[in-house]
Amino acid sequence: MREFWIGLLAASNLVTAQCEPFVIVDNQIYLSVIDCSIRSPAAVIYELSRDSGNAKRHSSYVNDRSLKKMNPQCHPITNHNFRTYQAALKAQGIEEEIDVGHLAMSNHFDSSAADSKIANQFSNLAPQAAKFNRRGGAWYATEMIVECQRDVEPLIVLAGVLDDPSTTERDHLAHIFGQTTADYWWKVIYWQDSMVYKAWIMPNVDAATETELYVGSYDVSIKTLKEALPISLHTIELLIEAGVAQAGREFFSTEVKGSKLMCRGITTDVG
């Protein structure tokens, strides 16, 4: 069985080929597949076990030196005066709020200051609707599910963005960062001991809420997700081949009360 987990996480098997416009970057704590056409992560994959750290989030966003050295044209353009997407939008007089969204939550890598810094590299970041990203939003809800469930059993998490090139009305950052505002964000959680998964494709809009997530509005099967992705992820292929079942609500239902998380009979901290 251990060979199966190794196959799920093997960098060499992550995609069928490392070819344009996709580049694989191994950042030690996560693997990132960059879609160079939008300078954003098509996929990020990482493994989590019980939370044992509480390092502070790194204070700024960081260029990914490996990616810039390997394929500088795939890295977001960062040689300008804007530290965040919000500042860039305000400078253009645009009222829409776009956060610097993490594919893999920064708090999932709080075991050390070094890991926290790696989590803030641009190979793990993309433009994300603010309310979708923050408390009450669907993406934030998935992050809390992961944060709580990791204390119950080890997880493998995959996340990424999907962009429709024909939709350009929200691509306010394209000429500054070289990044479009992707139309969708997706996530898969795989429970390693229980051998079940949960998958979502969520619209990158403020209206994508935690409530909609829990009523099943964004639920997809692993096969449906595979068909939507622009790359072939070996991890997804293995889950399909193994016939892994979808997780029931009892696996992912997570309640947030202040700084506390409750799931599957345990109470843990957000931190």
C-alpha positions in Angstrom: 0.0 0.0 0.0 2.9 2.4 0.7 3.9 2.2 -3.0 0.5 3.6 -3.8 1.1 6.8 -1.7 4.6 7.1 -3.2 3.0 7.0 -6.7 0.5 9.7 -5.7 3.3 12.1 -4.7 6.1 11.3 -7.1 7.3 14.5 -8.9 8.3 12.6 -12.0 4.8 11.2 -12.4 2.9 14.4 -11.6 2.0 15.2 -15.2 2.3 13.2 -18.4 5.0 15.5 -19.8 6.9 18.7 -18.8 6.2 20.7 -22.0 4.9 24.1 -22.9 3.0 25.8 -21.6 3.4 23.8 -18.3 6.4 23.7 -16.0 6.9 21.6 -12.8 8.5 23.3 -9.8 9.5 21.3 -6.7 9.4 23.6 -3.8 10.1 20.9 -1.1 6.9 21.3 0.8 4.7 21.3 -2.3 4.9 20.6 -6.0 3.6 23.2 -8.4 2.6 22.9 -12.1 2.7 26.4 -13.6 0.5 27.2 -16.6 2.8 29.6 -18.4 0.0 30.9 -20.6 -1.5 32.6 -17.5 1.5 32.6 -15.2 -0.5 30.8 -12.5 -0.5 27.3 -10.9 -2.6 24.9 -12.8 -2.0 22.5 -9.9 -0.3 22.4 -6.5 0.1 19.1 -4.6 1.2 18.5 -1.1 0.9 16.1 1.9 -0.2 17.0 5.4 -0.1 15.3 8.8 -0.9 16.5 12.3 -0.2 20.2 12.8 2.8 20.6 15.0 3.8 24.2 14.3 2.7 27.8 14.8 5.2 29.9 12.9 4.0 33.4 11.9 2.9 33.9 8.3 5.7 35.4 6.2 5.1 39.1 5.9 5.5 39.5 2.1 5.1 37.7 -1.2 8.2 36.1 -2.6 9.6 35.5 -6.1 10.2 31.8 -6.9 13.8 31.8 -7.8 13.7 28.2 -9.2 10.8 29.1 -11.5 12.4 32.4 -12.6 15.7 30.6 -13.4 14.0 27.7 -15.2 11.4 29.7 -17.2 11.2 33.4 -16.3 8.4 33.9 -18.8 6.2 31.6 -16.6 6.7 33.7 -13.5 4.3 36.5 -12.6 5.8 39.9 -13.5 6.9 41.4 -10.2 9.3 44.2 -11.3 6.9 47.0 -10.4 5.9 49.0 -7.3 2.7 47.0 -6.4 3.1 44.5 -3.6 -0.5 43.2 -3.8 -3.2 42.9 -6.4 -5.4 45.2 -4.3 -2.9 48.0 -4.6 -2.6 47.5 -8.4 -6.4 47.6 -8.8 -6.7 50.8 -6.7 -4.0 52.5 -8.8 -6.2 51.8 -11.9 -9.3 53.1 -10.1 -10.9 49.7 -10.1 -13.2 48.9 -7.1 -13.2 45.1 -7.4 -11.4 43.5 -4.6 -8.9 40.8 -5.6 -6.7 39.0 -3.0 -3.4 37.3 -3.4 -4.9 33.9 -3.0 -2.9 30.8 -1.9 -3.4 27.5 -3.6 -1.9 25.8 -0.5 -2.9 27.8 2.6 0.0 29.5 4.3 -1.1 28.2 7.6 -0.8 24.7 6.4 3.0 25.3 6.3 3.6 26.9 9.7 6.1 24.3 11.0 8.9 26.8 10.4 9.6 30.3 9.2 11.4 28.9 6.2 8.3 26.8 5.1 6.0 29.8 5.7 8.2 31.8 3.3 8.0 29.1 0.6 4.2 29.1 0.9 4.3 32.8 0.0 6.2 32.2 -3.3 4.4 33.1 -6.5 4.3 29.5 -7.6 1.6 29.1 -4.9 -0.3 32.3 -5.6 -2.9 33.6 -8.0 -5.6 36.4 -8.2 -8.6 35.4 -6.1 -12.0 37.1 -5.4 -11.7 38.6 -1.9 -14.9 37.3 -0.3 -14.3 33.8 -1.9 -10.9 33.8 -0.2 -11.9 35.1 3.3 -14.0 33.8 6.1 -17.4 32.9 4.8 -16.1 32.2 1.4 -16.0 28.7 -0.2 -12.3 28.6 -0.6 -11.7 29.6 3.0 -14.1 26.8 4.1 -12.0 24.2 2.2 -8.9 25.5 3.9 -10.5 25.1 7.3 -11.6 21.5 6.4 -8.0 20.7 5.6 -6.7 22.4 8.7 -9.0 20.3 11.0 -8.9 17.0 9.1 -5.1 16.9 9.1 -5.3 16.4 12.9 -7.5 13.3 12.4 -5.5 11.5 9.7 -2.9 12.3 7.0 -4.1 14.0 3.9 -3.0 14.6 0.3 -4.3 17.9 -1.1 -4.4 19.1 -4.7 -5.5 22.5 -5.8 -5.3 24.7 -8.9 -6.9 27.3 -11.1 -8.9 26.9 -14.4 -9.2 29.8 -16.8 -11.5 30.3 -19.8 -9.4 32.5 -22.2 -12.6 33.8 -23.8 -13.6 35.6 -20.6 -11.5 38.7 -20.2 -13.7 41.3 -18.4 -12.0 40.6 -15.0 -8.5 40.4 -16.3 -7.5 43.7 -14.8 -4.0 42.4 -13.8 -3.0 40.9 -17.1 -0.9 43.8 -18.2 0.8 44.3 -14.8 1.4 40.8 -13.5 0.9 38.9 -16.7 -1.8 36.9 -14.9 -5.4 36.6 -15.8 -8.0 36.3 -13.1 -8.8 32.6 -13.4 -12.5 31.8 -13.7 -12.4 28.8 -11.3 -10.4 27.3 -8.5 -10.5 23.6 -7.8 -9.5 21.4 -4.9 -9.2 17.7 -4.0 -8.7 16.3 -0.5 -7.7 12.7 -0.1 -7.9 11.0 3.3 -5.0 8.5 3.3 -6.2 6.2 6.0 -9.9 6.1 5.1 -9.1 6.1 1.4 -11.9 8.5 0.4 -11.7 11.8 -1.5 -13.7 15.1 -1.9 -13.4 17.3 -5.0 -14.8 20.7 -5.9 -14.7 23.2 -8.8 -15.6 26.6 -7.4 -16.2 29.9 -9.3 -13.7 32.6 -8.5 -16.3 35.1 -7.5 -17.4 36.8 -4.3 -20.7 34.9 -4.5 -18.9 31.5 -4.0 -19.7 31.0 -0.3 -19.3 28.5 2.5 -23.0 27.9 2.5 -23.0 27.0 -1.2 -20.1 24.7 -0.7 -21.8 22.7 2.0 -25.1 22.4 0.1 -23.0 20.7 -2.7 -23.1 23.4 -5.3 -19.5 22.9 -6.3 -19.2 19.1 -5.8 -17.7 17.2 -8.7 -16.5 13.6 -9.2 -12.8 12.9 -9.7 -13.6 11.9 -13.3 -15.4 15.2 -14.0 -12.4 17.1 -12.5 -10.0 15.1 -14.7 -11.9 16.1 -17.8 -11.9 19.8 -16.8 -8.1 20.0 -16.2 -5.7 21.1 -18.9 -3.1 18.6 -17.8 -3.0 15.0 -16.9 -2.2 14.5 -13.2 -0.9 11.1 -12.3 -2.3 11.5 -8.8 -5.8 11.9 -10.3 -5.3 8.9 -12.6 -4.3 6.7 -9.6 -7.3 7.7 -7.6 -9.6 6.9 -10.5 -7.8 3.5 -11.2 -8.1 2.6 -7.5 -11.9 3.3 -7.6 -11.6 5.5 -4.5 -15.0 6.5 -3.1 -16.2 10.0 -2.4 -16.1 11.1 1.2 -19.4 11.4 3.0 -20.4 14.7 4.8 -19.2 13.2 8.1 -15.6 13.4 6.7 -15.5 17.0 5.7 -18.1 18.8 7.8 -16.1 21.3 9.8 -17.3 24.1 12.2 -15.3 27.2 12.9 -15.8 28.9 16.3 -13.4 31.8 16.8 -10.0 30.2 16.8 -11.3 26.7 17.3 -12.1 24.0 14.6 -14.4 21.1 15.2 -14.6 18.0 12.9 -15.1 14.3 13.3 -15.3 14.4 17.1 -12.2 16.5 17.7 -11.6 20.1 18.6 -8.4 21.8 17.4 -7.0 25.3 16.8 -6.8 27.4 13.7 -3.1 27.9 13.8 
